[in-house]
Structure formats: structure tokens, C-alpha cells
Amino acid sequence: MDMRKLVGRNFGKLRREKGFTQEQFAEISGFTQQYVSDLERGRRNPTVVTLFHLADALGISHIDLVQPDDEARGERAKPAKRKS
């Protein structure tokens, strides 16, 4: 399971549920719109402190950002690829 992608999916879903565009979230949170975009695409590896700030700005628990979703559960069910 790629935690960057999981956090990005969860964040994007929760942001949209709260009715924020990326730009609106950037305004209220202090993060840039580019950071939010990169986060949602799994290109950012947020620190624990950043997870708390993101969650606080959305009015959710930081745990909501790392909670496995259906896609992550499916990834865990697949056998891991071995490197030769």
C-alpha cells in the first residue's frame, strides 16, 4: 500500500465532501494550491505535523487521512511483487 496515494485519495475525498475547491482550501489552510494538488496525486509525503494541520483545517481527525479505503484494502489482498 502506497501511503502517499492513500493520504492523497482520502484528503481529496474529504476536501470535496466538505465543499472546498483546492483553491478555497489553500486560502483557509495556508497550504498552496500546488501543494494540495500534489498531495492529492500522491506526489507529496506529508509529515505527521502536516497531517495534523491538514486535518485541523478540514475539521476532521488526522486518522481519517490514513484510514485504509477500499482501494488500499484491495492492494493488501494482492500478493507482493518480489524483486529479483
PyMOL commands that set and color helices and strands:
alter all, ss='L'
color gray80, all
select helices_A, chain A and resi 3-17+22-29+33-40+48-58+63-66+70-77
alter helices_A, ss='H'
color red, helices_A
deselect
rebuild
show_as cartoon
